[in-house]
């Protein structure tokens, strides 16, 4: 449950054929001081590792345009043979 001044980070999903966005159980709530600290750390990481800051997630690639392509992705499924 979020308190006043908290920032919630939560994963959402949309069922196939539906338009309603629904929350998952995956998420966290950060107090304002924790949120500010996280932003500072993110800036330090992005400055120190510019290649990481400019990285594009693999699921934006053309091979993820269908389920089979996503299933064969070695980054998404590292234990698949």
Order of alpha helices (4+ residues) and beta strands (2+ residues): beta-beta-alpha-alpha-alpha
